[in-house]
Amino acid sequence: MASTYPTSLDNFTNPTVSDYLNSTTVPHATQHSDLNDAVENLQAKVGIDSSADTDSIDYKVTDAASRITTLEAGATANAVVAYADLSARTAANPSPSEGDVSWQEDTNRFDIYNGTAWAEVGATRGVLDYASATATTAYTAGTPLSVLTVTATIEAGRVYRLGGKVCAQASSNNTGLKTLYVSASGMTTVQLAGYTLASGTNLPFYLNGETVRTATQIGVTSGSASTTFTLYLRDQNNNGGLNTNPDAIVGANTFPQEFWIEDIGAA
């Protein structure tokens, strides 16, 4: 039988001591020919050194070794390095390269250097601080009313959402624009919501809004900083000035005053 390798394994008939060289049952010449074919097929399958035959074992092994070397080089270059804290990372890697990855043991977080700054890898961190109140507060004439404050550690390279809700009640015939806004040191004042109140007596109004700010917009361009945010209610009349008639914050449990800040991910 002719060699069928490598499509299938050969099953040659072995001669016995009783088979002569001129045997018609197990022809000697045929056995040599079949064995030669099998060896040649085996050599083709294994391949010569630096074989260009993509089906040869030599080519596949060489290609796999090259790929492994490339993977190892990349893994070494971008290996995750653990540091005790931010100061330890800065001391050990003062000039990071894009793609560097670190693990901070004190905060349990992964960071990757994006070529400009370290940015955390992974999900959001959720609400950082929350405040609420239900007490009635009188409005000081001509002065924006500070409703609530929250404080959070703002980190460079992160994005934050600030939100507030206020239910208030206008004094008699106190018309004009009512606004809810947020202020913080280093950040431009941001209006969350506004409502224009028509003429009436003791009319209630409800303001609810959110704003998204990057750490840079909050005033933190590197490292981190503890920042206090204040939620204000502003009463502006139709002439553009502050009303002299005060409003009052309604203290109903169904409409509590709320203010929060949350981390929503890397910039």
Secondary structure, DSSP 4 states (H G I P E B T S, - for coil): ----TTTS---PPPP-TT--TT-SSS-HHHHHHHHHHHHHHHHHHH--TT---TTSHHHHHHHHHHHHHHHHHHHHHT-EEEESSHHHHHHH-SS--TT-EEEETTTTEEEEE-SSSEEEESS--EEEEEEEE---EEPPTTS-EEEEEEEEEEETTEEEEEEEEEEEE--TT--EEEEEEEEETTEEEEEEEEEEE-S-SS-EEEEEEEEEEEHHHHT--SSEEEEEEEEEEEEE-TTSSBPSSPPEE---TTS-EEEEEEEEEE-
